[in-house]
Amino acid sequence: MRDRSMTARPLEALPLPRRAINALARGGIASLDEIAVWSDEALLSLPQFGPAFLAQVRRLSTMTRREH
């Protein structure tokens, strides 16, 4: 089971670069739970959100699933 304290936290509380947080917020995403339902293609379509940020959020999502 996922660590709800990490997945439900606001974007600003996640260990991500400010530019990634801003790009996600502009896309209407507010938490790691919301990121999980977006496809890679949809995330990459967000302005200023590239492959490096995608790798970071996917890695973060995977880490939180493994913890619990």
C-alpha positions as CSV (number, residue, x, y, z in Angstrom):
1,M,0.0,0.0,0.0
2,R,1.2,3.5,-0.8
3,D,2.5,5.9,1.9
4,R,-0.5,8.3,2.0
5,S,1.6,10.9,3.7
6,M,3.7,11.3,0.6
7,T,1.2,10.7,-2.2
8,A,-1.5,13.0,-0.7
9,R,1.0,15.8,0.1
10,P,0.7,19.0,-1.9
11,L,3.2,19.4,-4.7
12,E,5.2,22.0,-2.9
13,A,6.0,19.4,-0.2
14,L,7.4,16.9,-2.6
15,P,11.2,16.7,-3.3
16,L,11.0,18.1,-6.8
17,P,12.6,21.1,-8.5
18,R,10.5,24.3,-8.5
19,R,10.2,24.2,-12.3
20,A,8.6,20.8,-12.2
21,I,6.2,21.8,-9.4
22,N,5.2,24.9,-11.3
23,A,4.6,22.9,-14.6
24,L,2.5,20.4,-12.8
25,A,0.5,23.0,-11.0
26,R,-0.2,24.9,-14.2
27,G,-1.5,21.5,-15.6
28,G,-3.9,21.3,-12.7
29,I,-2.0,18.6,-10.8
30,A,-1.9,19.0,-7.0
31,S,-0.5,15.8,-5.6
32,L,1.5,12.6,-6.4
33,D,-1.8,10.7,-6.5
34,E,-2.9,12.9,-9.3
35,I,0.4,12.5,-11.2
36,A,-0.1,8.7,-11.1
37,V,-3.2,8.8,-13.2
38,W,-1.6,11.0,-16.0
39,S,0.1,9.1,-18.8
40,D,3.7,9.9,-19.6
41,E,2.6,11.5,-22.9
42,A,0.1,13.8,-21.1
43,L,2.7,14.9,-18.6
44,L,5.3,15.5,-21.3
45,S,2.7,17.7,-23.1
46,L,2.8,20.2,-20.2
47,P,4.8,23.3,-21.0
48,Q,8.2,23.3,-19.3
49,F,7.8,19.6,-18.2
50,G,10.4,17.4,-20.0
51,P,11.8,13.9,-19.8
52,A,14.0,14.6,-16.8
53,F,11.1,15.8,-14.7
54,L,9.0,12.8,-15.9
55,A,11.7,10.5,-14.7
56,Q,11.9,12.2,-11.3
57,V,8.1,12.0,-10.7
58,R,7.9,8.4,-11.8
59,R,10.8,7.4,-9.6
60,L,9.2,9.2,-6.7
61,S,5.9,7.5,-7.3
62,T,7.7,4.1,-7.5
63,M,9.6,4.7,-4.3
64,T,6.5,5.5,-2.3
65,R,4.7,2.4,-3.6
66,R,7.7,0.2,-2.4
67,E,7.8,1.8,1.0
68,H,4.4,0.5,2.0
